[in-house]
């Protein structure tokens, strides 16, 4: 679980997103950061026995900085007002498959897979799908996967309208081949984060994504 004090800090930050307020509340931020790290540690403790590929991860591998990158954004608010946790299957690869937990007031969710892989990685994943379509189909058709995540995410702005170059437009996996990210997500209620058994509950949900992550990891590790 995450403490109510940590969540209150984020809520107050929404109304006071400036460096002056942050400096004046440094002690609160330090307490928030400690809670954040303890929260991650509790999730790792539940997830590592379920997915051995996460064993090398430490808390520091799963955190996000609170500072926003505002260089190319119209919104110049300096701090993030959400909390994210990223558990990757290979901490040495930029776009390794993994599991994501997101707290944001009114927009909390869990997710997993690979988000916006680099062009060469995207091609590797698509080749794996083209050759082993049945494997992916069985993963997304799995009863537990469907119960938790329904299907792979299909945002309109993250899909091609036509078949990707060098792929048959009549391929039975064409709708998967059009994807530019390979993720699945589930919205969750904010209040779940404060429940005592949060880490255990969320681990049982996230582990339904392991076969998808394993499939994607296999694709990225396969040499031409």
Number of C-alpha atoms within 10 A of each C-alpha: 20 23 16 14 13 19 23 12 16 23 15 13 19 16 10 14 17 14 12 9 13 16 11 10 13 11 11 15 18 11 13 21 16 12 19 21 17 16 19 24 18 17 22 22 14 16 23 16 11 16 14 10 17 18 15 12 17 14 18 10 14 19 17 14 11 15 11 15 14 12 8 7 9 7 10 13 17 15 20 18 21 18 19 20 21 19 26 25 24 17 18 8 10 10 19 21 30 27 25 18 21 19 22 17 16 10 12 20 17 20 21 27 28 24 17 14 19 12 10 10 18 21 19 21 25 24 18 20 21 19 10 14 18 12 15 19 13 13 19 20 14 15 12 15 23 14 12 17 22 16 16 19 18 17 10 9 9 15 18 13 11 11 18 17 8 8 14 13 15 9 13 12 19 19 16 21 28 19 24 24 21 23 23 23 21 16 14 17 13 17 13 17 21 13 13 12 12 17 23 15 14 18 18 14 18 23 18 21 25 20 18 26 23 17 19 24 20 15 20 21 12 11 7 5
